[in-house]
Amino acid sequence: MRHFKSSASHCQPGASHRPADVGLPVIALVGRPNVGKSTLFGFASGTYAETVNAPGTTVGAEPRLVRVGDSRAYLVDLPGTLSLDDRPTGDEPFWRQLLEIHPDAILVVGDASDLRRHLPIALACRDLGLPVVFAANLSDEAEARGIEVDTGRLSQLLVMPVHLTTGLTGRGVVAALRDAVALALKHRAFLAGAAPRGTAPARVYGPAAELQIEKLTRSMASAHSLGAAALDLSGQGLGILVDDRAVSARGAATLQLGEALEAVRWRIADEWAQQVERRREVPLRLADRVGIWSTSPWPGLPIFAGVSAIVFGLMMWIGGTMSVALTGAWNATASPVLTTAIHAAVPQPVIAAGLLWGLDGGILALLSVGIPYILTFYVLLAALEDSGYLTSAAVLTDRLFNTMGLSGRVAIPLLAASGCNVPAIYGTRVLPTRRERVLGAFLVTMTPCSARSAGVGAAVAPFAGPLAALGAFGLIAAITFASGLAANAIVPGRQPALVLELAPIRRPIAHLVVRKAWRRFSDFVRTAAPIMIVGSCALGLLYESGWIWGATAVLDPVVKGWLGLPSVAGLALVFAFLRKELALQLLVALAVIQLGAGAASLGSIMSPAQLFVYAIVTSVSIPCVATLSALRGEFGWRTTLAICASTLGIALAAGGLLARLLGVV
Amino acid sequence: MRVSNSELATRVSNAAGGNAVETLVSAPSGVALRVSAVEAGSAASLLSEGIGPGVEVSVERKLALGGPVIVRLGGARLALARSIAATVQVEGVDNAHGPAPG
């Protein structure tokens, strides 16, 4: 986005002293969420941006060079928006994002089977004084629903080219783009003074509203002559945009009137949609029937349980298989080579061993957890998103999560969290407000990931029995739920009431799913891999140099005094911050160092009750370093530290109480 | 049991004692309804989803335990929290006497 802004400023035609032929025309893609904009964008540009069959997931603007015949243009996919005033990314209104890229034309993408709800934004774009082309997208679905659109009539009404498109197959896309590029070039010529402005659309808002627009337009235009500095009528920078000629004075006036015009636009859209749509009765499509089923308690709840079980099962099965294969391959091939090389290159054994922790151990962790589980989950999540099922699941579980101040959309990130917290943190982006996202991320960090679950199982089941292990998981779930309730009560603000469009059920397209999953996965590897490797290195040096033992004195009052655990368990808890999956192995390794070979079994270090306490505290306390970096990236340090401090506090409080209940202390 | 639309419309306007205002929460499911008014607080967010005075909608389902109300309008389906659905006043649409479509 930032990169594009600078390139856009080179090619933007706004300033009149700049020759109009510098750079290429910019065409913005605008439309409501979930209308197949990104898929259309992908077809047009030959690459696939993130597409999600759930509202609001295209983040940031991404320009792509497209070629239509002899002309070239930049195509920019903007996040789906409900109106120009809407704030799809939470911060600034959409119109600002749109005008900041200085589009020369707008391609509005609407749903051919639901024109009523997609024409208002086309009307709003038309008001901006920029050329607009309307793509009635998803035309294949519209036909399957028995809906025919009279594009000729619609084009007359809108005073803009209208095309029936199907982004997936590319039907109509090139024709729509060709029109958009041609109009964009004409608009540039107009800005350069080389051509007259295109036909202005009829004034449709009625005498009262038009008078208001006219008045505001005049004040905008006269302010324009005073220079940009004096322009900021509304404090929104509209004047400057008019001065830049990113928007016409009338356009700025309609933006300033904002919501007042929306009601009129919707009325007009309703009227026009009725004029251009022909509906014939067709039997309900299977996909639409599945959509209805999936939001009914029956068979919706069994479907939800089944989908959850399949996602979890596939993640564990495919992830587990891949994990074993990759770990084996690494240990058989790269690991010995790396070990020899590092020992040869670094003469100091302590530093060499520390480096090996980082490179050998860190990469192995990535291969055994990161790639298998996270990649698998991303593929499953992408398939679920594109199938449209996520919104159904959100509606079905909404009531449950309401109690914790969350909407049902958090169900899927939480499911992800039981595999790995890191993708789940990014998954909280599906939540509409920052408050919900923070509360959701808090629950995510409390949810035991697969590594932590394995740790809890291995620490408790062999020594206290499988029932105790089950009890431990139940206790963690109860602690998480109670913490969710408390967090909702403590964090200021309240949850906005649900208004959610249910995405239609669609068959996910394999190559789109894989592309999206891969894109997100490579993002994850780029952010998490360095932290995992550096963290492992640091830990390795602490361990190999023996400095780690210095920490026992600091930790003992809490670990021994409050939790009733041996001090070596405190060290393992610290290590768990870096590598949750190693917490148990490290505990044994440290115990052997401290207590001798007799401590090689967990049972000889701690009593079953102590192991139970240890398992709860490890699982609930601080998230691992990769989760921490994901949290920091999404919410900043303050929130991250607040979440970590809360989980640590809750873990210690619960552990201490438990230790007293179980008679450990 | 199948009931004609006009019969249902009468039922809607008669339900809860004649003149009482129906909302998307109190109106029966599966009946064609017309939005008569939306409370100011939620008007903007509902309008941006297409729910405003004069629009024809129907309630598909009300989820149990105070869960969301699923509303159909045109081809779209919207889930509305009860608190939001309660701000949308509706009246029955009587096809026999209403204006002819188109």
HADDOCK unambig.tbl for C-alpha pairs under 7 A between the chains (distance, minus, plus):
assign (segid A and resid 82 and name CA) (segid B and resid 48 and name CA) 5.74 0.50 0.50
assign (segid A and resid 83 and name CA) (segid B and resid 48 and name CA) 6.61 0.50 0.50
assign (segid A and resid 113 and name CA) (segid B and resid 75 and name CA) 6.76 0.50 0.50
assign (segid A and resid 114 and name CA) (segid B and resid 74 and name CA) 6.69 0.50 0.50
assign (segid A and resid 114 and name CA) (segid B and resid 75 and name CA) 5.92 0.50 0.50
assign (segid A and resid 117 and name CA) (segid B and resid 50 and name CA) 5.78 0.50 0.50
assign (segid A and resid 274 and name CA) (segid B and resid 102 and name CA) 6.01 0.50 0.50
assign (segid A and resid 275 and name CA) (segid B and resid 102 and name CA) 6.43 0.50 0.50
assign (segid A and resid 395 and name CA) (segid B and resid 68 and name CA) 6.85 0.50 0.50
assign (segid A and resid 395 and name CA) (segid B and resid 79 and name CA) 6.77 0.50 0.50
assign (segid A and resid 398 and name CA) (segid B and resid 67 and name CA) 6.79 0.50 0.50
assign (segid A and resid 399 and name CA) (segid B and resid 67 and name CA) 5.20 0.50 0.50
assign (segid A and resid 497 and name CA) (segid B and resid 81 and name CA) 5.58 0.50 0.50
assign (segid A and resid 497 and name CA) (segid B and resid 84 and name CA) 6.64 0.50 0.50
assign (segid A and resid 498 and name CA) (segid B and resid 80 and name CA) 5.40 0.50 0.50
assign (segid A and resid 498 and name CA) (segid B and resid 81 and name CA) 4.80 0.50 0.50
assign (segid A and resid 499 and name CA) (segid B and resid 78 and name CA) 6.94 0.50 0.50
assign (segid A and resid 499 and name CA) (segid B and resid 79 and name CA) 5.79 0.50 0.50
assign (segid A and resid 499 and name CA) (segid B and resid 80 and name CA) 4.72 0.50 0.50
assign (segid A and resid 499 and name CA) (segid B and resid 81 and name CA) 6.59 0.50 0.50
assign (segid A and resid 500 and name CA) (segid B and resid 78 and name CA) 5.57 0.50 0.50
assign (segid A and resid 500 and name CA) (segid B and resid 79 and name CA) 5.11 0.50 0.50
assign (segid A and resid 500 and name CA) (segid B and resid 80 and name CA) 6.58 0.50 0.50
assign (segid A and resid 501 and name CA) (segid B and resid 77 and name CA) 5.94 0.50 0.50
assign (segid A and resid 501 and name CA) (segid B and resid 78 and name CA) 4.36 0.50 0.50
assign (segid A and resid 501 and name CA) (segid B and resid 79 and name CA) 6.21 0.50 0.50
assign (segid A and resid 502 and name CA) (segid B and resid 77 and name CA) 5.44 0.50 0.50
assign (segid A and resid 502 and name CA) (segid B and resid 78 and name CA) 5.60 0.50 0.50
assign (segid A and resid 502 and name CA) (segid B and resid 79 and name CA) 6.77 0.50 0.50
